[in-house]
Structures are given as C-alpha cells and as structure tokens.
C-alpha cells in the first residue's frame, strides 16, 4: 500500500511539473504574440539584423522548445521562409542599416536553399545597405553565402573549406546479400537509379553521367556568384579549390581575396560600428531573424480581402503518415488532397502557389495530388515554386500548374517509375531456419509474398504495370507542359536535371524563387493587391513541446545531431519498407559536401 501511494504521489508531482512548464510556455507564447505585431515598430535607429548560420536550414521553420530552453544550437532547424522574410523586412525598414552574418556551427542546406538566401542578401545590398560576415571557420556552404558581404572577416587562425563539390551514393547490395535479402526491381528509365543502391555495389555509368552533369552545373552557379562578389576569376577559384584551402594558412585567404580582413571575434563589433557610422559599438542595436520574420507573418490583411495561398508540399510523398521513429516532413496524400480541395473552394483565395520541395514517393499519392492540382487549375491560377527538389513524384505534382519556377540549382526531372519488392526467403529459410508452406485458390493469390522470389509470369505482369505507370506519368507531363509525349520521354528516362537545365529543355518556365512565383500568381489572377497566407499552418508551440517530449521525436533529433551529414543514409534505410510497391522517387539520398 505504501508503494501504491508513493507512485500516486510521484504521478501527481509529475503532472504538476508538466502543468507548470506548459503554463510558463503559455505565458511566454502569449507575451510573444502580444508584441510580435509591433516588433517592427520597436526596431531602434542604427539597427543591424543578425543572421546566425548554425544548425541546419529547412524549408520552413519549426518550433523546438527544448533547443531554445537548453540553448543547444545544434538541435535548431532554421526555416528558409523566416530567413527570407527577415531579409525582406530588413531591406524595407529604414532603421536597419545592415546585416551581420555569423558563420557558426552550420551543418548546411541544399544548394537551392543557399542560392535563394544569397540572392536575397544581394538584393538587400542594392539600396546601399551593408553586410558584414565573420567566422572562426567557414563551411563551403557558409562561405558561399557570406561571400556576398561587403566585408568578409575570418579568425587569424581560422579556416575556410573551399574544395569543390562532390556527391556520394551509398550502396547496400553486398549488405543485403550477407543477410539474405534480395530486392526484386522493375523499372522504366535508363537513369532511374533510385534502385541502384539495392542492386549494385558501385555507380552505373548512366548515373555517374547525370550526377557529374548536375554537380558541374551547381558548382558553376556557385563559382560564378562568388567570382562576381569577390572579383576573383572562376578559373582562379577552381585553382584555389584544387589547393585544398581548408589546410592553408589564413594569411593566404586574404592574399587571394577570399576575405577582406583577419580579426578575432571581439574586434567584429568595432567593424560593424564603422559600417553603421557610429563611434561606439554600444551605439548600434541588433535584431534577430525571429523578430522580423514574426512581424512579416503578422501583417494585417489587405483591404481587398483577396488571398494568394502559398501551400507548402515538403518531404516524401506518402499515402498515409508515417508512425514511429521519424520527425521528417511528409506530403501525406490524404491530408494534402483535403487541403487543396478547400483552397479550390475558398472564394477568398484567388490564386494558389504550390511550393514543392520533394524527391517524390508514392506513385498513387502523386496521381491523387496531381488530380487536385488540376481541380484548382479549373477554378483559379496555380503556380509552382520549386525548392531544393521537385523531382519524380515532386515533378508529377508540379507539371500541371499554369506556370513553374525553379532555382537554377533546384534538382528536378527524374521522370521515371519503379517497383521494389523484397525477397527475404534466403534470410528466413537458410539463415533463420524458418520455412513456409502456402495454400492458395488462384495463380496469383500470394503475389508479393516476401518469402519467395517472383515467378517469370509475376515479373512480366509487374513490368507491364510499371510500363503503364510510366506512360501515364509522361502523358501527365506532356499535357501539363504542352509538349509531345515522345519529347517528354526523350528527356525523361528517370534523368535528374538542375533547374538551369530544366529551363532549357522546357520542364520549367522560368528561373526564380517563391517571391517571383507569388507575383506571377497575382498577375495571372489580375490582382492589384492581395494578402499572402501560408498553408498548412505551422505547429504551435504547445504541440511542438508535446512532440519534443515524445521518445521518438527526441531520439530522432539526437540521431540527427550525432550522425550529422550521414543521418540521411540512416533515414534512407528506414524508408526501405515504405518504398516497396510502385514509386516515383528521386534516386537515393542526395548528399552534397556543403
């Protein structure tokens, strides 16, 4: 009985503590909301926006209360949406004189995200405002961003990673053979290499060709931008990359014009003060990204009442939401279909911008979402803005739009389809000693049984089904892009393209980011003014707190922190079961050394 009361008391104390935490978070949240709308008004004269390059940059920001409370920047995931909104607001706010980029523990972002931020920073400078960048060390991605600054400063004992671009694919065939699992694959597309890691031990020539092409094009975009900002010829930048600059003395960085100054962090406030044109660092003030992004998100609606809806479709395309050990964003077919139906029927929504950042996934869910895009298109304009990736299923859901924008470094295309069916018979029979006997009423009653290999007849029927799927995919693309189906097939075959190349071959209409897509949507809808509202709404801080307190979410974030760039490989292996069946998916986990 004593133990019973002990446990009851412990439970009551636990509930009380959680209640106190939630109450505190509620008060903080309410206080934040009360001041958020007036945050721009509270900006002081001679202010500087501070952008800390730390953690990772995702498509949209997410609340991570534990990271904020514990001050653990490695757990933070900044949102591209917030960063771009803050830069735009800083450009418009006269009291903000410049931006300070602080290169910290930056784990990176995909090329298109970095390019979008860099373009926004370059645009910020057009009105005569300044940018100062400082880092003890610069990752290659951080340097690409910071090279746009008027003054790039590095620690006298610091380091700049400038070594060129590489992409790596991880292969699992030998591992699967050792454990006795065979992946049975049917596909269409010479370049449809999503299945290669499960069939080969090294890269195919077709895959190597497409990776080399888009790596060269992305690297070309990076070096061209840095050459313009730093006044260094592209040939020289490649020469420096070949000399492995990260292992060179910092004095060489200044000599070769990669940086303007060598200084310690305590000297940076004085550098900024001179740029602001004040005598003392205490005479200028700083604002954070969250301050300005919050103000931008809470601007009042326009008097017209008209809305341009920006719908974010981010992550793997799945029919049902994943359960268990994952915090990665997903495009859940059933949810997205319902959301798009509502936007189609909402009379206040005059146009839709579909922001796509996805390497694809379920062919069935992709087709269903495509249908809803067509539904919207029959009622109002719909424009696609491609983020880091809009490939395979990501392109499937994009192709029907009235107009498509992509960044030059967006990964798109991959018009192909595959089916992957595991055969674990050897593992079960020979290694584990487990055997099965089957009784069936018809020839194909046990089709897809993972305890045995395909029969020739089963494989033939599966291949025919995949071929039909590819015909439908290319037909959707041809109709959407107003091209002949044979033309789509000639640039399809599962091949991946950069946005730069996709523009040349007709897969996208124009190079640009989300802002350009929003303006295009307004023009197509013939709107002089409209409120821009993002959908779906972000998870509130209370839901985020409860999610963070769940074991799966916490464990997943810890794995992401511990594994760093290799987290993607771990995540890809987790998804093997999800990728069985018919898929329109990007080839493998893309890992750039940014």
C-alpha positions in Angstrom: 0.0 0.0 0.0 2.9 2.3 0.8 4.3 1.7 -2.7 0.9 2.5 -4.2 0.7 5.9 -2.5 4.4 6.5 -3.4 3.6 6.0 -7.1 0.4 8.0 -7.0 2.3 10.9 -5.3 5.0 10.7 -7.9 2.4 10.8 -10.7 0.7 13.9 -9.1 4.1 15.6 -8.8 4.9 14.8 -12.5 1.6 16.2 -13.7 2.1 19.3 -11.6 5.6 19.9 -13.0 4.3 19.4 -16.6 1.5 21.8 -15.8 3.9 24.4 -14.6 6.0 24.1 -17.7 3.0 24.4 -20.0 1.7 27.4 -18.1 5.1 29.1 -18.4 5.3 28.3 -22.1 1.7 29.7 -22.5 2.6 33.0 -20.8 5.7 33.3 -22.9 3.8 32.5 -26.1 1.0 35.0 -25.3 3.6 37.6 -24.5 5.4 36.9 -27.7 2.1 37.1 -29.7 1.2 40.4 -28.0 4.5 42.0 -29.0 5.0 40.3 -32.4 2.8 42.5 -34.4 4.6 45.6 -33.2 8.1 44.2 -33.4 8.9 46.3 -36.5 7.8 49.4 -34.7 10.2 48.7 -31.8 13.2 48.5 -34.1 15.6 51.2 -32.9 17.7 53.6 -35.0 21.0 52.2 -36.3 20.0 48.6 -36.0 21.6 45.5 -37.6 19.9 42.2 -38.4 22.0 39.3 -37.1 21.7 36.0 -39.0 23.5 33.2 -37.3 24.5 30.4 -39.6 24.1 27.4 -37.3 22.3 24.2 -37.2 20.5 23.3 -40.5 18.2 25.3 -42.8 15.0 23.6 -43.7 12.1 24.7 -46.0 10.0 26.0 -43.1 10.9 26.8 -39.5 9.7 24.6 -36.7 9.4 25.3 -33.0 11.9 23.4 -30.9 11.2 24.5 -27.3 14.0 22.2 -25.9 16.6 23.7 -28.2 15.6 27.2 -27.1 15.4 26.4 -23.4 18.7 24.5 -23.4 20.4 26.9 -25.8 21.6 23.9 -28.0 22.1 25.4 -31.5 23.0 22.0 -32.9 19.3 21.0 -32.4 17.9 24.1 -34.1 16.4 23.9 -37.6 16.1 27.4 -39.1 13.4 28.0 -41.8 14.2 29.3 -45.2 10.8 31.1 -45.0 11.8 33.0 -41.9 15.2 34.0 -43.2 13.9 35.3 -46.5 11.0 37.2 -44.7 13.5 38.8 -42.3 15.9 39.9 -45.0 13.0 41.4 -47.0 11.7 43.2 -43.9 15.2 44.5 -43.1 15.5 45.9 -46.6 12.3 47.8 -46.2 13.0 49.1 -42.6 14.9 52.3 -42.8 16.2 52.0 -39.2 18.0 48.8 -40.1 21.4 49.7 -41.7 22.9 46.3 -42.4 23.2 42.6 -41.8 25.7 40.7 -39.8 26.3 37.1 -40.9 27.8 35.0 -38.2 29.3 31.7 -39.5 28.8 29.2 -36.7 28.1 25.5 -36.3 26.4 25.4 -39.7 25.6 21.9 -40.8 24.4 23.2 -44.2 21.5 23.1 -46.6 20.7 22.0 -50.1 22.1 24.2 -53.0 18.8 25.8 -54.0 18.1 26.9 -50.4 21.6 28.5 -50.2 21.1 30.2 -53.6 17.7 31.7 -52.6 19.2 33.2 -49.4 22.3 34.5 -51.3 20.1 36.2 -53.9 18.0 37.8 -51.1 21.2 39.1 -49.5 22.5 40.5 -52.8 19.1 42.2 -53.3 19.4 43.7 -49.7 22.6 45.5 -50.7 21.0 47.2 -53.7 19.7 50.1 -51.6 23.1 50.9 -50.2 22.9 48.8 -47.0 25.9 46.8 -45.9 26.6 43.2 -45.0 29.4 42.1 -42.7 30.4 38.4 -42.3 32.6 36.8 -39.7 33.6 33.2 -38.9 36.2 31.3 -36.9 35.7 28.7 -39.6 33.6 28.7 -42.8 32.0 25.6 -44.2 31.8 25.7 -48.0 28.1 26.5 -47.9 28.6 29.2 -45.3 31.3 30.8 -47.4 29.1 30.7 -50.4 26.5 32.8 -48.5 29.0 35.1 -46.8 31.0 35.9 -49.9 28.2 38.3 -50.9 29.2 40.5 -47.9 30.9 43.9 -48.3 33.4 42.8 -45.7 34.3 39.1 -45.1 36.3 38.5 -41.9 37.9 35.3 -40.7 39.8 34.5 -37.5 43.6 34.8 -37.9 43.8 31.1 -37.1 40.6 30.2 -38.8 39.7 28.0 -41.7 37.7 28.2 -45.0 36.5 25.0 -46.6 36.9 25.6 -50.3 37.4 22.3 -52.1 34.7 21.9 -54.8 31.5 19.9 -54.9 31.0 16.2 -54.6 28.0 13.9 -54.3 28.1 10.5 -52.8 25.8 7.5 -53.1 25.7 4.6 -50.6 25.2 1.1 -51.9 23.6 -1.7 -49.8 23.7 -4.7 -52.2 26.5 -6.6 -50.5 25.0 -6.0 -47.1 21.6 -7.3 -48.2 23.3 -10.4 -49.7 25.0 -11.1 -46.4 21.8 -11.0 -44.5 20.0 -13.0 -47.3 17.6 -10.3 -48.7 17.2 -9.8 -52.5 15.5 -6.6 -53.8 13.4 -7.6 -56.9 13.1 -4.5 -59.1 11.0 -3.5 -62.1 11.5 0.0 -63.5 11.4 2.3 -66.5 14.2 4.7 -67.3 17.9 4.3 -68.0 18.7 6.9 -65.4 16.1 5.8 -62.9 18.8 5.0 -60.3 16.7 5.1 -57.1 17.0 1.3 -57.0 20.8 1.2 -57.8 21.9 1.1 -54.1 20.0 -2.2 -53.7 21.1 -3.8 -56.9 24.8 -2.7 -57.4 27.9 -2.3 -55.4 29.1 0.8 -57.3 27.7 3.6 -59.5 26.4 2.8 -63.0 27.8 4.9 -65.9 24.4 6.4 -66.6 24.1 7.5 -63.0 27.6 8.9 -62.9 26.9 10.9 -66.1 23.8 12.6 -64.6 25.5 13.3 -61.2 28.6 14.7 -62.9 26.4 17.0 -65.0 24.3 18.5 -62.2 27.3 18.7 -59.9 29.2 20.7 -62.5 26.2 23.0 -63.1 25.6 23.6 -59.4 29.3 24.3 -58.9 29.3 26.6 -61.9 26.5 28.6 -60.3 28.4 28.9 -57.0 31.7 29.9 -58.5 30.0 32.4 -60.9 28.3 34.1 -58.0 31.4 34.2 -55.8 33.5 35.5 -58.7 31.1 38.4 -59.2 31.1 39.3 -55.5 34.8 38.9 -54.7 36.3 39.9 -58.0 38.1 36.6 -58.4 38.1 34.8 -61.8 36.3 31.5 -61.9 39.5 29.8 -63.1 41.3 31.1 -60.0 38.5 29.9 -57.7 38.9 26.4 -59.2 42.7 26.6 -58.8 42.2 27.5 -55.1 39.8 24.7 -54.6 42.4 22.3 -56.0 44.9 23.5 -53.5 42.7 22.4 -50.6 42.3 25.8 -49.0 41.0 24.5 -45.7 44.6 23.4 -44.9 46.2 26.6 -45.9 47.3 29.5 -43.6 44.7 32.2 -43.1 47.0 34.8 -44.5 46.6 33.2 -47.9 42.8 33.7 -47.7 43.4 37.5 -47.6 46.1 37.4 -50.2 43.8 35.5 -52.6 40.9 37.9 -51.8 38.7 35.2 -50.3 38.4 37.5 -47.3 38.9 41.2 -46.6 40.3 41.1 -43.1 41.7 38.8 -40.4 40.3 39.6 -37.0 39.2 38.0 -33.7 35.6 37.9 -32.7 35.9 40.7 -30.2 37.0 43.1 -33.0 33.9 42.5 -35.1 31.6 44.9 -33.1 34.0 47.8 -34.0 34.0 46.7 -37.7 30.2 46.8 -37.6 30.1 50.2 -35.8 32.2 51.7 -38.6 29.8 50.4 -41.2 26.8 51.8 -39.3 28.8 55.0 -39.0 28.7 55.3 -35.2 31.6 55.9 -32.8 31.0 53.1 -30.4 29.6 49.5 -30.7 27.1 50.4 -28.0 25.6 52.9 -30.3 24.1 50.4 -32.7 21.4 47.8 -31.9 20.7 44.2 -33.1 17.6 42.4 -34.1 17.1 38.7 -34.7 15.6 36.8 -37.6 12.7 35.7 -35.5 11.8 39.3 -34.6 11.5 40.4 -38.2 10.0 37.2 -39.6 7.3 37.3 -36.9 6.4 40.8 -37.8 6.2 39.9 -41.5 3.9 36.9 -40.8 1.5 39.0 -38.8 0.9 41.9 -41.1 -2.7 42.8 -41.5 -4.7 41.6 -44.4 -5.2 43.8 -47.4 -8.4 45.8 -47.8 -9.5 43.8 -50.8 -9.8 40.6 -48.9 -8.2 38.7 -51.7 -5.8 36.0 -50.8 -2.9 34.3 -52.6 -2.4 30.9 -50.8 1.1 29.5 -50.6 0.8 25.8 -50.0 3.9 24.0 -48.8 4.4 20.5 -50.1 7.6 19.3 -48.4 9.1 15.9 -47.9 8.5 12.3 -49.1 5.1 11.8 -50.8 3.2 9.1 -48.9 -0.4 7.9 -48.8 -0.6 7.6 -45.0 1.5 9.5 -42.4 4.5 7.5 -41.1 4.4 6.4 -37.5 7.2 5.8 -35.0 10.8 6.9 -35.3 10.7 9.9 -37.6 10.3 13.7 -37.5 11.0 14.3 -41.2 8.3 16.3 -43.0 6.0 14.4 -45.3 3.5 15.1 -48.1 0.6 12.9 -46.8 -1.7 12.2 -49.7 -5.0 12.2 -47.9 -4.2 15.4 -46.0 -2.9 17.3 -49.0 -5.9 16.3 -51.1 -8.3 17.6 -48.5 -6.3 20.9 -48.1 -6.2 21.5 -51.8 -9.9 20.8 -52.2 -10.6 23.5 -49.5 -8.3 26.0 -51.3 -10.1 25.3 -54.6 -13.5 26.0 -53.0 -12.4 29.0 -50.9 -13.8 32.1 -52.7 -11.3 34.4 -51.0 -8.4 32.5 -52.4 -7.9 33.9 -55.9 -4.7 32.1 -56.7 -2.5 29.3 -55.3 1.3 28.9 -55.2 2.3 25.3 -54.7 5.7 25.4 -53.0 7.2 21.9 -53.8 10.3 20.6 -52.1 10.2 16.8 -52.6 12.1 14.0 -54.2 8.8 12.1 -54.7 7.5 8.8 -53.3 4.2 7.0 -53.7 3.0 7.0 -57.3 -0.6 6.6 -56.2 -0.5 9.6 -53.9 1.3 11.6 -56.6 -1.5 10.9 -59.0 -4.2 11.9 -56.5 -2.4 15.2 -55.7 -2.0 15.9 -59.4 -5.8 15.5 -59.8 -6.3 18.2 -57.1 -3.9 20.5 -58.8 -6.0 20.1 -62.0 -9.1 20.8 -59.9 -7.6 24.1 -58.7 -6.4 25.0 -62.2 -10.0 24.7 -63.5 -11.1 27.4 -61.0 -8.2 29.7 -60.4 -4.5 30.1 -61.4 -1.9 27.8 -59.8 1.8 28.4 -59.9 4.5 26.1 -58.7 7.7 27.3 -57.0 10.3 24.6 -56.8 12.6 24.5 -53.8 15.6 22.2 -53.3 14.0 19.3 -55.1 10.9 18.8 -57.2 11.8 15.5 -58.8 10.0 12.4 -59.8 6.8 12.5 -57.8 7.7 16.0 -56.9 7.6 16.9 -60.6 4.5 14.8 -61.1 2.5 17.0 -58.7 4.0 20.1 -60.3 3.7 19.5 -64.1 0.0 20.5 -64.4 0.5 24.1 -63.0 -0.1 27.2 -65.1 3.5 28.3 -64.6 6.6 26.7 -63.0 9.5 28.5 -61.3 12.7 26.8 -60.2 16.0 28.0 -58.8 19.0 27.3 -61.1 20.3 24.8 -58.6 16.9 23.0 -58.0 17.0 19.3 -58.5 14.1 18.3 -60.8 13.0 15.9 -63.5 13.6 12.3 -62.7 10.5 11.4 -64.8 10.5 7.6 -64.2 8.9 4.9 -62.2 9.9 1.8 -60.4 8.6 -1.0 -58.2 10.7 -2.7 -55.5 9.7 -6.0 -53.8 11.9 -7.6 -51.2 12.6 -11.4 -51.2 13.7 -12.4 -47.8 13.5 -16.2 -48.5 17.2 -16.9 -48.1 17.3 -15.0 -44.8 14.3 -16.8 -43.4 15.0 -20.3 -44.8 18.8 -20.7 -44.7 19.9 -18.3 -42.0 17.0 -18.4 -39.6 15.6 -21.8 -40.3 12.1 -20.6 -40.8 10.1 -22.3 -43.6 6.7 -21.6 -45.1 4.0 -23.6 -46.9 1.3 -21.9 -48.9 -2.2 -22.9 -49.9 -4.0 -20.7 -52.5 -7.1 -20.6 -54.6 -5.7 -18.8 -57.6 -2.5 -18.4 -59.5 -1.6 -15.0 -58.0 -3.2 -15.3 -54.6 0.2 -14.9 -53.0 1.6 -12.2 -55.3 4.2 -10.1 -53.4 4.9 -12.8 -50.9 8.3 -11.7 -49.4 9.3 -15.3 -48.5 10.0 -16.3 -52.2 11.2 -14.8 -55.5 9.0 -13.7 -58.3 7.9 -16.2 -60.9 8.6 -15.2 -64.6 4.9 -14.6 -65.1 4.7 -12.4 -62.0 7.7 -10.3 -63.0 6.3 -9.9 -66.6 3.0 -8.6 -65.2 4.7 -6.3 -62.7 6.9 -4.9 -65.5 3.8 -4.3 -67.7 2.1 -2.4 -64.8 5.2 -0.3 -64.4 5.3 0.5 -68.1 1.7 1.6 -67.9 2.6 3.8 -65.0 5.4 5.4 -67.0 3.0 6.0 -69.9 0.6 7.8 -67.5 3.4 9.8 -65.9 4.8 11.0 -69.2 1.3 11.8 -70.5 0.6 14.0 -67.5 3.9 15.8 -68.0 3.3 16.2 -71.8 -0.2 17.6 -71.2 0.9 19.9 -68.5 3.9 21.3 -70.4 2.1 21.3 -73.7 4.8 19.1 -75.3 4.6 15.9 -77.2 4.8 12.7 -75.1 7.8 11.5 -77.1 9.6 14.7 -76.3 9.0 14.1 -72.6 10.2 10.6 -72.9 13.4 11.7 -74.6 14.2 13.9 -71.5 12.6 11.5 -69.1 14.1 8.1 -68.6 14.4 9.0 -64.9 17.1 11.5 -65.5 17.7 14.3 -63.0 18.3 17.8 -64.1 19.1 21.1 -62.5 16.6 24.0 -62.7 19.1 25.7 -65.1 19.0 22.7 -67.5 15.3 22.1 -66.9 14.5 25.7 -68.2 16.4 24.9 -71.4 14.5 21.7 -72.1 11.1 23.0 -71.2 10.4 21.3 -67.9 10.1 24.7 -66.1 9.0 28.1 -67.4 11.3 30.5 -65.6 14.2 30.7 -63.1 13.3 32.3 -59.8 12.2 31.8 -56.3 9.0 32.0 -54.2 8.6 35.8 -54.4 8.6 35.6 -58.2 6.0 32.8 -58.1 3.8 34.8 -55.9 3.9 37.9 -58.2 3.2 35.6 -61.2 0.1 34.2 -59.4 -1.1 37.8 -58.7 -0.7 38.7 -62.3 -2.5 35.6 -63.6 -5.4 36.3 -61.2 -5.3 40.0 -62.2 -4.9 41.2 -58.6 -3.5 44.7 -57.7 -3.2 43.7 -54.1 -3.7 40.5 -52.1 -2.8 39.0 -48.8 -0.3 36.2 -48.9 -1.1 33.4 -46.5 0.9 30.2 -46.0 -0.7 26.8 -45.7 -0.8 24.5 -43.8 -0.5 26.4 -40.6 2.7 25.8 -38.6 2.6 23.6 -35.5 2.0 25.8 -32.4 4.5 25.8 -29.6 2.3 23.6 -27.4 2.1 20.8 -30.0 5.8 21.2 -30.5 6.5 20.9 -26.8 4.5 17.7 -26.6 6.2 16.3 -29.8 9.6 17.1 -28.3 8.6 15.2 -25.1 7.8 12.1 -27.1 10.5 9.5 -27.2 10.5 9.1 -31.0 11.0 12.7 -31.7 13.7 13.3 -29.1 15.6 10.2 -30.3 15.3 11.2 -33.9 16.7 14.6 -33.2 19.5 13.1 -31.2 20.3 10.8 -34.1 20.4 13.7 -36.5 22.7 15.6 -34.2 25.0 12.6 -33.7 25.2 11.4 -37.3 25.3 14.8 -39.0 25.5 14.5 -42.8 25.2 10.7 -42.5 21.8 11.0 -41.0 20.3 10.9 -44.5 21.7 7.4 -45.1 20.2 6.2 -41.8 16.9 7.8 -42.7 17.0 6.2 -46.2 17.4 2.7 -44.8 14.5 3.3 -42.5 12.3 4.0 -45.6 13.0 0.8 -47.4 9.7 -0.7 -46.3 7.9 2.4 -47.4 9.5 2.2 -50.8 8.2 -1.2 -51.6 5.5 -1.2 -54.3 5.2 1.4 -57.0 7.3 4.6 -56.6 8.1 7.8 -58.3 11.1 8.8 -56.2 14.3 10.7 -56.5 17.4 8.4 -57.0 18.8 7.8 -53.5 19.6 10.3 -50.7 21.5 13.2 -52.2 24.4 14.3 -50.1 26.5 17.3 -51.1 29.6 18.4 -49.3 28.2 21.9 -48.5 
